């Protein structure tokens, strides 16, 4: 009886903490009335079932990696260009949604600090003055765009996706289930792209999470885009 009381107390504490976190949603399972869930207009998306906090007996947050060098994940990587096909890579699709303000980006997997596309530019774009540009500056001349080099992270540069999910036991249905909570594209730090040669093993210290997306918000969009 004492053990049962302790477990019940832990469940109540965890539920209360999840509610207090508000937008963080760290341990919350998306509910059917969540604005981030699929629109009823998209019949290709299977809607999440309603899961009340009291129905979750146990839950565990897990992090996974989808390595784009693995054959089973290459459909998320290709195509790396948009010229010869109507298909789009996952990264292109996510970035386009951010530019159009259809989804929100976050700085980390806690989903507490929203980021706009403009906020993300330092992480996905590198701008530098060329050698000729420095010569003009030394001569007291103004710089033009011709003397600024720009390098953007593209689908070609994405190495993996990091995924945050939750395993939970739904006591009402007596089922152990899993849902994806967040996804983040990972690439070499834009400031070191030129230092990493193609085909060579990449030091993990060069890899950075470009941004995090709350997956239930992205999920409806993926049903409309031909990204694979």
HUPEJO-V486270 format. One line per field, one symbol per residue. burial: # if it has 16 or more other ideal C-beta (glycine too) atoms within 10 Angstrom, else .. A space follows every 50 residues. Layout:
burial = ???
This chain:
burial = ..........#...#..#......######.....###......#..#.. #.#..#..#......#.#.......####........###########.. ..#####.#.#...#.#..#..##.#......#..#..........#... ..###.##########.#.#.........###########.....#.... ......################....#.
